């Protein structure tokens, strides 16, 4: 059976061989990196693939998103720490004021989350945000959500102290729950409030938006609705929030240092806010920095799109370009319309799953959701509880790691994003939604088919989906009816072994047992209104080795990588990146940790070899070295409609001289002058050329010899403003 996870993509042949000698390039690169020290089998420890020990791969997890201020009040002393007017509302009715939730309260609720099968909690941005209420159109707004950053280096007093945060992490870990923080490096606070976008470092002012002598911010004002270019999204502001210039070495280092502080306090993951508005170069540098640490963590970003969206290709390919996974807007938008507004049907949803499974390189790494802090809550757009539960069942059994927004299990309402940010007024463990989430979250941990499997649709119409998740000999079969009509399910085939299968949910959503014959034919049965049936098989003696996940999926030689799957055995075998063996840090039957070896940069297949056999391959991208930013400039490059300018060069980050590879076109706000921040290996002697490329991939190279530039050893550097050579 082929690998049901990341796909191996074909390599595009180098078309300008005169520019580079592959042998010379390999020799130069290998001399620039250190080869990891190999370890003897006796020195290798045993890995643990359970609980919070696995911070790189989240496929077996169910994440719970919490707006800290709206969840639980464990310490009333921090409800209004500065005694500000227009700040705190003890009645929990004014949606724009603080409600008093904090880390102490969240910590007390860890048993509630663990009882629901939650294994990761995603919290609001934890650092200090704007303290004064922001006044706009005679209304006061507070930073209860945490997205109006002021000081990335200290906790926000409304949530608690460092001691409170450390206690939260410790208590979460004691309950087998990882902690993910929201991190918003795109902007600080409003330019038209008392702080004027101010950026602080551990209490010391670094600068403000006005009189910005250090060049900390972009100064182009808000992006208008008709300004839809990549340049507009990355260099203009959101809602008067001071847009950070991540092309500034000072700003980039400030943000890298800030995330290091939170990593040092034991966080297990990062949700990166507004990645659509950040350059690929900065995101790649940030991901590279996190991945090179001693404890890499899951990192996913909010690349906000609608459906359909002209930015879809940029969105879907973002993970392989930057090393940061995506929040799955494409699938989530479709699921909400299918089960909520009914503006799509189950056949539409099926088509989206099939298309994205092909389009995404790492479809099981995508982070899916039904409710969020920016959308109307599902309970407000779908009042029928049966259909609501059917939506949850789909969400918890489809591919990708599911996020449960706080209060979804309590049917909290909310007509739009802000109105959905209500107080968590119930912690009832007897609701059907709570039980359903708990059961399916447990199944995700127990059956690799949900975590790592492929999806095959077995039966479908406008109201019903029957699909199968399979990972080698593990299977989960799911039948969901979103309607009030009973449908006879006939002609259904499955890979479940012959036998009788009880509904895994125990009838929680009216599911019943099914009978599977010797040829995989399922005895016809009726699927009633809003009925959900889940049937599963686990192979208790998997042949293996089978790789289900590799994380992170991008990094450099010397980085730590976690390989999850099954059938690795208790005796150490070999993990290879391409044909090169990696140093093993720990080895267990279902998890291995290794150090990325020195190999030629680019896409390689990770494989595990034991005495039994060699596993499936899993795609991993090796970058050339530590990543820094270089801003390339070329002037006077005129183009025809459909044509753009790209930079191509001698390192894999510049396409390895293949003009078809660079995804990002250079930016041209002052046409015909162009520029582009690009992540490249630190200290590397770069050779490059500028090319013009149209939508049909027709390429025009500039004339002359290779251009040269040496990348900085850290930070950001600008090339000279070159002139296009016709």
N, C-alpha and C positions, 0 to 999 in steps of 0.2 A: 504494500500500500504506500502511496506517495505521502510525503510530509504534509500534514494538514495545517501547518503554520505559515511562517514566512516563506515567500517564494524566491527562488533563485532566478535572477533576471539575466538575460543574455547581455554580453558585453558588446559595446559598439567598437568596431575595429578602428584603430588609429589611422587617420587619413593623411597626416602630414609628417611622415616618418623622417623626412629630412631635417626636421627640427630637433629630434632627440634620438639618442641611442638608448634602447631599452636596457642593454647590458650596463652601460655607463651609469644610467639612472639608478639601476638596482644597486650597483656597487657604492655609489655616492650615498644613497639613502641608508643602506645597511650600516655604513660606517658612522652614520649620524645618530643611531639609536643604540641603546644598550639592550643586550639580549637577557631576558629574565633568567635567573638562576634556576636550574632544574632541581627537583627534589626527589629523593629516593622514596619508594613506596612506604617504607617504614616511618618516614617523617610526616606523612600525610595524615591529617586528622579526619574525623567523621563529620560530615555536614549535617545540618538539621534543616529540612525543607519546610518546617512548620512554623506557625506563629510569626513573630516579628523578625526572625532570623533572615528571612528572605525579603530584602528591601528593593530588589531590582525587578522582580517579576510579580505582577499583580493578577495574573490570569485566574488564579483560584480564589481571588478575593471578592468581597462585596463591600463597596465603599459607601459610607454614610456622610452626606454633606451637611454641615452645621453652620448656620449663621450664629456665631458664638453669643452675640447679644440677645438672641431671640430664643435661646434654648432652656437654660436653667440658671437661676440666681443662687450661687453658693455663698456669696459674701456681699451683703448689702452696703458695706463700707465703700465699695468702689463703684456704686451706681452713678454717682455724680462727683467724681474725685476733686474737681476744681470748683464745685458750687456754681456752675454756670447757669445763667437763665436760659430758658428755651432749650434745655438739654435733655432732661430726664422726665419720663412719664411713667409713674408707678401704676397707672391704670392699664398700661399696655394697649392703648387705643390710637395714639398719635404715631403713625407709622414712621414719621421723620425724626423721632427722638429716640434716645437710648431707652431700652427696657430693663437692663440690669443683668442680662445673662453674662456669665464669666467662666473662666477655666475651672474654678472650684466647683461650680454647678455641673459643668460637663463631666468633670472627673467623677462626681458622685453618681452619674448616670451610666458609667461604663458597664455595669452588670446588665442594665436594660438593653444596651447595644449588643453585648455579647450574647444575650438570650435570643436576639433576632438574627444571629449568625453573622453579624457585622465583624469584619476583620481589619477594616481600615476606616479611620474617621478623618474627613477633610474639613479643616476649620478655616474660618475667616482669616484674612491677613492679620498676623499676630503683633506686628510692630506698631509703633506710635503713629497715629493718624491725626488729622486736623482736630484741634481741641475746641475751637470756637464754632458755633453754629454758622453755617454758610447761608447768607441771606440772598434770595433770588426771587424777584417778582413778589415781594412782601411776604414770602414764606421762608421759614427757617428749616434748614436741613442739617442733620448731624452725620458724622462719619461712623455711625453704628455698624456699617458693613465692613469698614476697614480699608476701603479702596482709595482713600485720599491721604496718601503717605506723607509723612513729615520726617520721621527718623526711623530708618530701617534697622537700626542697631539696638533698639531698646523695646521692651514690651509696651503695649498700650495699657495705660493705667486702668481703663475700664474693664479689661479682661483679668488683670492681676499682675503680679511681680514675676521675676525670674524664678523665684521659689515656687510660685503657683504653676508656672509653665512646666517646670521640671517635674513637679508632682503629677501634673496631668499626663505627661509622657510616661512616667513610671507606672501610673495606675492603668493607663491604656495598655502598656506592654504586659503588665501582670494579668490582664484580661485577654491577652492574645490579639490585641488591636494595634495596628500601625497608626502613626500620626502623620497626616499630610497637611502642610501649610499652604495657604494661598499666598502667592508672591507676585506682586504687581510692579515690575521694573519699567513699565512704559512711561509712567507719569507720577508726579507728586500730587499736590493739592491745587485748589483753584487759584488762578492768577488774580481774581478779583475779590479775594477775601483778605483778612488782616495779615495772614502769613505770606501772601503774594507768591504762592508756589514754593515756599521755602524748603530747602533740603538741609537736614541736620545730620551730624555724625556723633552718636552717643552724647547728645545734648549740646554740641557745638555747631553753630550755624556755619554752613558751607557757602550758601549763596541763595539769592532770591531771583525771581523771574525778571523783575526790573533791575536795571543796573547790573546785568549779568556779565560781569567782566571776565569770568572764567569760561564762558560758553557752555554752561551746564544744560541749557534748554534750546529747543527749536523755537523760533519766533515767527511763525507763519499764521497764527490764529487758528480758529476752529475749522475743521474740515466741513465743507458744505456738502449737501446731498448729491450734487452733480459733480463733485470732485472725487472720482473713483479710480484714479490711477494708483499704482503701487506707491509712487512718491507721495501722493496725497494721504494715503493711509498711514504711511510710516513717518511723515515729517510734519503733519498738521495735528492739531490738538483735538481731544475729545472733551466736549462740554466745559470749556475753560480750564481744563486741568493742565498744568504745566508739563509739556511734553519733553521728556529727558532726551538729551542728545547722546545716545549711546555710541556715537562715532567719536566722542571725546574720551581720551584715555582716563581722565580723572573720574568721569561718570562710570565708565565700564568697571574700573577697579573698585569704585565705591560699592557697586552692586555685587561684584564677586566677593568682596570682603563681607558684605552683609549676609549673603546666603551662607557663607562659611560659619558665621556666628550661630545661625539657627541649626545648621548641620551639627555643630559642636554640642548642641543641646539635645541631640538624639532624635531629630525628626527622621521619618522614614520615607517621605515623598514630597514632591513639589508640584503644585498646580500653578502653571504660569498664566497669569491673566493677560488678556489682550495681545496674544501672539501675532494676530493679524497686523497689528500696528508696530511690530518690531521687525527689524531687518533680519534676514537669514543669517547675516554675518554675526550679529550680536547674539542671536539665539544659539548659533553653533558654538561660539566661544563660551557662552554660559554653560551649555550642556557638556562641552568638553571639560570644562573646569570641574563640574560636579562629578562627571564620570571618572575623572582621574583621581578622585579622592580615595581614601582608604575604605570608605563605606558608600559605594554608589547607591543612589536611590532612584525610584521611579519618578519620572518627570513627564508631565503631560500638559498640553497647552490649550487655551481657548482661542481657536481660529474660527471666529464667529462668521457663519455663512447662512444664507437662506437657501431654499430649494425651489426652483433651480437657482444657480448663482454663477456669474461669470468667473468667479475666483475659485471654482471647484477644483480645477487641476492644481492650482497653487496649494490649496488646502489639503487635497488627498496625498500629495507627494511631499508634504512638509516633514513627516517623520524621517524619511530617508535623506532629506537634504540637511536637516538640523540635528537629528538625534533626539528630538522631543516628540512624544506621542501626542495624538489628537483626542480632544473631546469630540465624539462622533455626532456632529450636527446633522449629517446627511441621514443616517439611520434614525436618529432620535426625532428629527422633524417629521419623518414619515410615520413613525410609530405613534406620535401624538395626534397626527391627522387621521390615522387609521382607527385608533381606539377612542380619540377624544371628539374631534369635530366631525368625524366621518366624511371628511372631504377627500380622503383616499380610502380604498378598500384593501382587503387582504391580498389580492393579486398585485396591487401596487406595491404593498409592503414586501411581498415576495421578490418582486423585480428589483427593489432597492437593495435587499440583502444580497441577491445574486450579483448585481452590478458592483457593489462595493467590495464584496469578497474577491472579485477579480481586480478591481481598481487599487485596493489597498495592498501594499506589500506585507504589512503586519496587521491583518484584520483582527486577530485575537488580542492585539495590544490596544486597540481603540477603546476609549472610555465612553460607555453609553449612558444615557439618562432619559428619564421621562418628565420629571419635574426639575426646575432649577430656579435660582433666585432672579433670573431675568425673564421668566416665562409665566404665563397663567398656570396655576396648579391644575393638574389633571382632574382633581375632585370638583373643580368649578366648571370644567368644560365637559365632564362626563359624570352625570349624577347617578347613573345606573351602576350599582355596586358590583354586579356580576361582570359587566364589561370592564369596569375598573380593575377587578381582580384578574381578568383575562389579560389586560395590558401588563400588569405586574408579572404574570407568568411568562409572557413573551419576553419581557425585559430581562428577567432573571435566567432565561434559558437560551437566548440568542447569543451570537458570538460577541466577544468583547467583554471588558470588565464593567459590571453595572454599578451605577451610582444611585442610591436612594436619598432623595432630598428630605431633610428633617420634616417629620410630621406627615409624610405621605402615608405612613402606616397607620396614622390616626385620622386620615381623610381631611386634613386641614384644607380650608378653602383659600382662594386668592384669585381675583379676576385678572390681574396682570402681574408683572414681575414684582413691583414694589408692594402691591397689596397682598402678595403671597408671602411677604416677609413678616408673618404674624408670630405671636407668642406661642410657644409650645405648651399648650394648656392641658395635655393629657399624656400619660405614659402607660396606657392600658395595654397589657400584654395578652389580652384575650381577643383583640380584633382579628378578623379573618386576614386582613392585610399583614399584620404583624406575624401571624403564624405562617402565612404563605411565603413571605420574604425569608423567614427563618428556615423553613424547610428547604427552599430552593438554594439559599446561600449554603446550607450544609451539603446539599447535593453537589454544588459547584466545587466544594473542597474535596469531596469524596470520589467523584467520577470524573476522570480526565477528559471525557468526551465534552463536557461543558466548558472546561478551561481551555483545551487545546484543539478541539475537534473541528472538522469540516461540517458543512451544513448541506443536507440533501432534502429537497422538498418532495414529499411522497403523495400528497393529496392537497388540492387547493380549489377554492372558488372564492367569490367575492366576500364571503363571511367566515370561511374556515381555512385554517392552515394546519397541515400535519407535516411536521419536519423531523428530521433525524440528525442528531449530532453524533459523530463517530470519531474516535481516536483509536486507530488500529482495532482491537477487539472489544473496546468499550463503547457502549451505545446508550444514548438517551433519546427516546421517541416522545414527541410532544404533539398533542392535538388541542387546538384552541378554536372555540366558536365565539365570535364577538356579537352574535345576533340573538334575537328572541325566537328563532326558528330551529326546529330539530332537523338535523341532516343525517341521512343514512350514509355511513362510510363503507363503501364497497370497493373491492379491487385493490386494497391497500397492501403494499409489500414493505418488508422491513428486513434489516440484517440481524435483528434480535434472534437468538437461537430458539429453537422449537420449545414451546412451553406455555404456561399460563402466567401472566404478569399482573400483579395487583397495581392499582394506581398508587404511585409513590406518595402522592399527597393525601392518601387515605380518605378520598372523597371530599376534601376541603372545598374543592370547586366542582363537586358533583361527578368527578371522574370515576370510572369503573374498571374492572379487570378486562384484559383482552387475551385472546388465545392466538398463538402463532403456530402455524403448521410447519412441516418439515421443509417445505420449499420457501419459507419466509412469508407465506400468505397469511394475512390477518383475517380471522373470522369476522364477517361484516357486523358492525355494531352501530348504534345510534349515538350521535353526539348532540346532546340537548342544548337548550338555550344557555349561553354564557358558560358552557361546560369546558373544563380544562382537564385533560388526562396526561399524566406523565408516567412513562414506564422505562425502566432502565436495566442494563446488564453491565456488570463489571467483571473483567477478566482478572481472576485472583492470582494467576501465574503468567504474567505477561512475558512474552519471549524476549523482546528488547534486543539491544538498546533502542529506545525511541525518544527523540528529543521533542519536547512540547514547547519550550520557551528558552530563549537566550536573552539575557538582559544585563546591561544596556545593549542595544543593537548597534551601537557605534562607539568607537573609541580608538585609542592609540596603543602602541606597544607598551607593555608594563601595566596596563589597566586591569582591574579585577572584573571578571565576568562570571555570572551565575548561569548554569545550564540546568534546566529542570526537565523532568520527564519520567521515564520508568525503565526498569530492566537494566540499570547500569551495573547491578551486582555489588557485592561487598568487597570484591577484590579490585584494586585499582587497575584501570585500563589506560587508554590514551585518548586525549582530546586533541584534535587537529584543527588548525585554521588553514584551510586549503590543505597543503601537504605537510605543514610544519607543526610539530608537536608543541603543546603548551605546557608550562609548568603547572602542576596540580596543587592547589592549596588544601582542598578537602574533597572527599569522595564518599558518596552514599548511594544506595540503590535508586533514589529518586532525585538526587541533586548533586551537582559537582560545581566547585568553584575553581577557576583557573586564571592564569595571568596571560594576557594577550601576547603572543610571541612576535618577534621581529619578522614581518612579512612585507612583501610589496604592497603598498597602500592600494585600497580599492575594495571591491566586494569579494568576499570569500565565503565558502561554506564551512560552517562549524560541524564537525562530526565526532561521534564517540565510538571508539572501538574497544570491545571487550573480547574475552576468549570465545564468545559465542559468535559475534558478527560485528559489522559496522552499521551505525544508525543512519537514518535519513539526514540530509543536510539542512542547515538552517542559516539563512543569509546574515552576515555580519559585515559592517563597513569599517575598514581600518583607515583612519586618517593618518596623514603623513607625520604629524607630530603635534606638540602643543599648539593650540589654535590662537591666533591673534588676528586683528583686523587690519587690512590695508584698503584704503579708499583709492580706487583707480580713477583717473581722469583722462579724457580725450576730447579735444575740441575740433570743431569743423567737420564732423562726420555727418554729412547729409544723407537722408534716407528717402525711400519712396514708401507709400502706404503699405503696411504689412511687414515692413523691414525694421529690424532693431539692431543695436550694436551690443556685442558681447566681448568679454575678455577671455582668452584661451591661453593656457601656458603649460609649463613643464611639470607641475605637480597635479595630483589627482583632484585637489580642490579647484583647480582651474581647468579640469577636463582632461589632463594628460595629453594635451595637443589635439584632442578630438573635438572639433568645433560643434558637433552635434550634442555634446554632453551638457555644457553649462545651461542651467534652467533659467537663471535670472538674467533678464535683459538689463542693460545699463539704464540709468534714469536720466531724463532730459528736460528738467524744468526750464532750462535756458537753451533750448534747441538752437543750433546744432551742437551744443556742448553737452557732454555726457559724463556721468560719474556713477560709481557703484562701490559700496563697502563690501568686501569679500573676506571670508575667513580663510587664512592661509597658515602654513606652518611657521612657527616663530623662528627668526634668525635665518630663514631659508633664502638662498640666492635664487630669485625668481627670474625665469625667462618667459616672455609672453608676447602676444600680438593681439590687436583688436580685429574683430571680424564683423561683417554685416550678415545677418541671417534672416530669411523670410519665413512665412508660415509653412512653406513646403520644404524647409530645411536647406534651401539653396544658399550657399555660403560664398561670400566675397572676402578674401583676405586683404588686409592692407599690405602695401608693398614694403620692401626693405628688409633689414635684418631684424633678428629678435630684439625686443626691448628687454632691459634688465632693471631689476630693483631688488634690494635686500629687505626682507620683512624685518620689522623690529623684534627684539627678543621678548618684549611685553608691550601691552597697550595697543595703541592705534597709530598708524602712520599714513600720510597722504603721499601718493606719487606726484611727480611734477604734472602739470597740465600739458600732456602730449598733444601734438597736432596730428590728425588723421593723415596717413600717407596714401594717396590714391594710387 
